[in-house]
Amino acid sequence: MTPRDAAEPNDSSRWSDLDRPPLNATALRRGLVREDSLWSEVSLVPSTGSTNSDLVALANAGKAAEGAVLVAEEQTAGRGRLDRQWTAPARSGLFFSVLLTPTDVPVQRWGWLPLLTGVAVATGLSRAAGVDTALKWPNDLLLTVAGEERKAGGILAERAGAAGVVVGVGINVTLREDELPVPGAGSLALAGAVSTDRDPLLRAVLRSLEEWYGRWRSAGGDPAASGLQETYAAGCATLGRKVRAELPGDRSVTGEAVAIDGDGRLVLATAEGVQEPVGAGDIVHLRPA
């Protein structure tokens, strides 16, 4: 991998907010890159447009191997699903992408990777930050702030070459109320996390991702045999709620979210008595009448 590491700590600009110290690239590598680990390289950059775009480009050029991790202290053009912008102050969150090449898993099961990442992120943050997390299908991390459910993170998966997938994660860690990009956003700090130290939080999330990815691959990508399907459903805040699925082609479906099927799709039970699986779209949680 070729991105340059973040500047050394004597760069005073990196310490402009003492509540937001920089990540330590050396410590992260020491804790994550081992002979028996999935993680092959950890690169840290002070700022970039999008870690996903950068890592996809490196993978396409043959300059990144499976287990490469690219972390940015700041993203200036971070993207969510449907090309939505993701913005946050420098060092206020975790912004990183990983390269996975599950060549021993049938390609039709690769669609589980964003959901797997969601389970891993939620599990890692619960352990390290001590907060209750929930998942909004297909790729949002929800936290409770002052009794209100808020989005504090998102996941974006993109194909990289013929045999790779880059999965990007953005998590709001120390954002204050006046820094939130949109109404309804949240952060670990606002949710009362016991720790907002980004180094151990990132290590916890990546170790959890390594654990779940290994379990899924060992099961040949089978979501039931690996326990992924059951675990995702147990932590999914979308299930059991009335939702509106806004689908490609300006079509929408409203119904109760009743299951996650074997392909990772959200199954809606409509008022017409039809169970309709949704594989792509924007999900709106509707309030009870």
C-alpha positions, 0 to 999 in steps of 0.5 A: 500500500502506498498512501502516506502515513499521517503526520508526526505528532509534532504537527501542531495542526493535528492537536488543534482540538485536544479532545480529539488526539490523532490515531497512532499508526505504529500502535495500530499496526503493532496491535493488528498486523500479525502473522496469523491475522487477517489484517496485512497492512494498516495505513493512516492518512491525515485527510483524503476524499474517500478511503473507499475510492482510494482503496478500490483504486489501489486494489484495481492497480494490484497495490493492495492485498486482502486485509489491507486497511486504510484509515483517514483522520478526515474525509472530505468526500466521504460517501454513503449509500446512494452517493450521499455525502458523509461529513465530519470534523477531522479526528471526530470519528472513525473513517476506514476501509478494508479490502476483502477477497473471499474467493472461496465463497460463492459470489452470490453470497458476497451480498452478506458482507455489508450486513456482516460488517454491521454485526461486527461493528455493533459487536466491537463497539458494544464491547469497547464503548459500552453502548447499546447498538442496533442495525437499520437494514441494510447498513446503518448503525443506530444509537440511542441519544436522550431516548431517541434512535439516531444514526451514528454510522454507516457502511458502504461496500464496493467491488474492487477488481474481479475478486475483491470487495472494499468495505468502508465504515464511518462512525461518529465518535466525538461529534457534539450536538452542534456539529451533527451534519443532519437532524437525527444524527448521533455519536458515541459521545452523545450516547454516553459511551464509556470510552471515546478513545479511537485507537481501542475502538478501531482495534475492537471493531477490526478484531470483531470484523476479523472474527465474523469474516473468518466464521462466515468464510469457514461456513462457505458464506452460509449465513445460517451455518455461520450464525450471521443471519440469526445474529443480524436479525437479533440486532436489527431495529428494522424488523418488527416495524412498519417501514417504507422501502423506496426502490429503484425506478421510483417505486415504493413498498410499505409493509411490516419488516418480518425477516431477513432471508437467506440472501440478506434481503429484507422481507416485507409483509404488505397489507395485500398479504404479500411477502415481498423481499427487498434487496436494494433500496432506502428504508424509512422507519415509519412511526406507529399511527 
